[in-house]
Amino acid sequence: MPAFFIALTNVLVTLGCIVPGYLLRKFCKASETHLPTLSAILVYIGTPFLEFSSFISLKYEPGHLASMAVFFAVSLAAQLAFCLIFYAAAGKKRRQLEVRVINVASVLGNVGYFGLPLVRALLPDDPLAVCCATLFIVSMNMITFTLGVYLLTGNKKHVSVRSALLNPATISLAISLPFYLFGWGELLPAPVTSAVGNIAGMTAPLCMFILGIRLAASGARKLFSRPKVYLASALKLIVFPLFCWLLTLPAPLDPALKLTLVILAATPCASHTLNFSEIYHVDPELAANCILISTMFCFLTLPLATLLPF
């Protein structure tokens, strides 16, 4: 039960950071035209520093690599499987723009800026869980730039294997791993380690500020009046986490890592969904609403995920 209240408290505090962004937009001190720049900071600075901060805090142990490999495989398989199951179940409806957005929104989550801080709070003495959470980010990015783009567009020409392998998450992993494997993190001066942690720590509040600005810019009528938004949110916040929980039951993972996987799966819809829907003109309004609604309701579902038996 303590995990439930830890999760509830952290989710509510994180959601509270939406308020400053909302007020800034309402009082005309910020504009949605600023959001691409803020999003770029999150993607190209926030994600790499989150990963780097996680790995330099973990001391190398041979058994950790095996656990990381299993975690990465299970997380990648879970996301791939759920995407493809939805795609197959949609049948001919998969050609509809709304269905394409829901397909992607039901899997891609706000893992780095919402899930990772929650994992830190739930498992403060388990740096391995935090490192595995960063591997979830890597697996999600690989899916985003390949299958995710294909599901949104229905066109294979937009799939970029190069982007799947060369994106901020994978590049940061390549940089971070030597610091973990060879213990270089322990050699870093304290001010450097502190600076890395400070930059990593700013990402969750900044993400919520962005959502607050977007919420203020959206009309409440448009936000709450589309039934498909609630379907996408239910799939992302309830169905997908339960699907991942079932997959973890036979997996040779520590209970803490199983909890980590389910918590990350239960995070609200990712901003990537909106970014790519805007790039490829696939109902960006629905994508933005899925992010906002799922984020607003996750305070009910994320704490409940901690009550599942592992």
N, C-alpha and C positions, 0 to 999 in steps of 0.2 A: 504493500500500500504506500510506503514512503515514495517509491518511484512514481506512483500516480501523481502525488502532490508536487513532486519536483518537476515533473513534466508539465503539469497544469500551470504552475507558477512561472516557469520559463517561457511557456508559450504565450501566456497573457502579457508578460513583460515585453517579449519580442513584438507582439501585436500592438502594444502600447506605442511603439516607435512609429506606427502608422500616423498617429495623431499630429506630430510636428509637420510631417509632409503635407498632410491634409490641410492644416491651418496655413502653411506657407502658400499653398495654391489658392485657398479661399481669400487670403488677404493680398493676393497678387504679388507676392514676394518670390514666387517660383512659377515656372510654366512647364507644361508638358513638352515644350520644345527643348527643354534642358535634359530630358530623360535619355536620349541616345548617348550623350556624353557621360552621364552618371552610370548608365549600363555598361559602357565601355570600360570604365574604371573597375566595375565589379568583375567583368569577364577577364580582362587582361592584367589586372593587378590583384584584385581580391582573391580569385580562385588560386593563382599560383602561390600567393603568400599563405593562404590557408593550408595548402598541401605542405609547403616547406616548413611551416611552423609545426605541423603535426609530426613530420619525420625527424626533425632535429631534436625533438623531445623524447624520442624512443631509442632505447639502448638495444643494440643488435643481440638477438638470440636466434639460434638455428631454427627452433620450432616456430618462430614467428613467420618466417617466409612461407612455410607450408600452410599455415592458417590464412595468410594473406592470399595465397594462390587459390585456396578453396573458396574463400569469401568472394574473391573477384569472379571466379567461375560461376558461383551460384547467383550472384547479383546480375551478371551479364545474361545468364540463362533465364532468370526470372523476367527480366525486362523484355528480352526477345520473345519469350513464349507468350507473355500477356499481350504484347503488340500483335502477334500473329494470330492468336486465338480471337481477339476482337476483330481483326481484319477478315478472318474467315467467317465469323458469325455475322458480320455486316452484310455479306453477300453483295447484291447489286447496289445496295445503298452506300457502299464505300465510295461511289463516285460523287456523292453529295459533299459539298464543301464542309458543311457542319459535321458530318460523320468523320471526315478526315481529321478535323481539329480535335474532336473528342477522342479519336483513336490515339493521337499523340499525347493529348493532355492527360489521359488516364494513366500514363506511365511515367512521363518525365516529371520529376519533382524538384522542388526548391531544396535540394540536398545540401549544397555548400553553405548557403546563407541562413538556412532555417534548421536543417537537420543536424549539421555538424556541431553547432553550439549546444543543441539539446543533448547530443551524445556526450559531449564534454561534461555537461551538468549531471547527467545520469550516471556516468562512469568516470568520475574524476581521477581515479587511481588506476585506470586501464588505458594507457596511451596506445596500446595495440588496437583497441576499438576505434579510436580516433583515426589512426592510420588506415584502417580498413574502410572507414567512412570516406576517406579521400579516394580510395580505390573505386568505391561506388560512383563517385563523381567522374572518374576516368571512364568507367564502363558506360555511364550514361552519355558522356560526350561522344564516345565511339558510335553509339546507337543514334544519337541526335543527327550526326553528320552523314549517316548512311541510311539506315532504315527509316529514321524519323523524317528525313527530307523526302524520301520516296513515298511514304504514307501520306504526307501532306500534298504532294504534287501529283502522284501517280505516274511520274516520269523518271525513268532511271538515269536520264542524262544529268540530272541534278545531284546524283549521288557522288560524293567525292571521298574516295578512300584516302587520298592525301590529307584532306581536312580531318578525317577520322583519326589519323595517326599523328598529325601535326596540328594540334590545337593547344590552347593554354594549359589544359589539365594534363595532357600526356607529356608535353614539354617540361612542365613543372615536376612531374613524376620522375622523368629522366634526370633532372637536376638534383632532386631530393634524395633519390635512392643511394647515391654514393655517400652522402652525409650520414645516412642511416647505417649502411653496410660497413663503412670504414671508421665510424665514430667521429667524423669531422664536426658534427654538431657540438660535441663537447669542447672543441677547440675554439669555437666562436666566442668573441668577447661578449660580456654581459650586455653592453649597450646595443650590440647588433641583435642579439637574441630578443631583447626587449623591444627593439624597433620592429622586428619581424612580427612579434606577437601583437603589437599595437595596430599594425596595418591589417593583420588577419582579423583582429577584433572589431574593426570598423565595418566589416562587410555586412554583417547581419542588420545593424541599424540602418545603414545606407540603403540596403534592399527594401526595408520597410518604409523609409522616407519616399522612395520611388513609388511604392505601392500607394502611399498616402496621397501623393500628388496625382497619380492616375485615378484614384478613387474620387478625389474632388473634381477632377475634370470630366468624369463620367456622369451621365444623367442617371439618377436613381431608378427611373422608370425603365431605361434600357438595361440597367444592370440586373434588376430582379425579375424582369418580365419574360425571360427566355427559358423555357423548360429544359432545353438541352444543356444549359449551364449546370443545372442541378444533377443531371445524369452524369456529366463529366466529373463533377465534384464527388458524387457518391462512388463512382468507379475508382477515383484516385485516392480518396480518404478512407474508404471501407473495403471495397472488393480487392483492389490490388494488394494492400497490406495483408489481408487474409490469405490471398493466393501465395504471397511470399512466405508467410508463416507456415503454410502447409509444406512448401518446398524445403524449409529449413529443418523440419522434424527429422528426416532421415539423414541430413547432412552431418558430416563429422566436424562440427564446429562447437566451440565453447558456448554455453548459454548466453554469455555477454555479447558475443558476436552475432548470435541469432537475434537477440534483442536489437542490436544495432541495425541489422538488415531490415527488420520490420519497421523500426522507427523511421529510417530513411525512406522506406517505401510509403509510409503514411504521411509524408510531407505534402504540402499543397502543390498545385500545378506550377511548373517551372516557367520562368520568364523566357526561356528558349522557345517555348510554344508560341508566344507572341512575336518574338524576334523573327522566327522563320515564317510565320503566317503573314507578317508584313512584307518580308522579302519576296515571297512568292504569291502574294495577294490572295490568301486563302482565309477569308473571314476573320480579319484581325480583331474585330469588335468582339466576336465570340471568344476568341483566345484571351483577350484582356479580361473579359468578364469571368471566365473560368478561373483565372489566376486570382482575381479579387474575391470571388465567392468562396472558393476552396480555402483561401487564406483566412477569411473571416470565420469559417466554420471549423477549422482544424483544432481550435481550442477544445472542442467537444470530443473529437475522435483521436487525436494524438495521445492524450493521457490514457485513454482506454486501451490503446495498443500495448501499454506497459503491463496490463493485467493478463495478457495472454500467457499460458504456461509454456516454458521453454526447457 
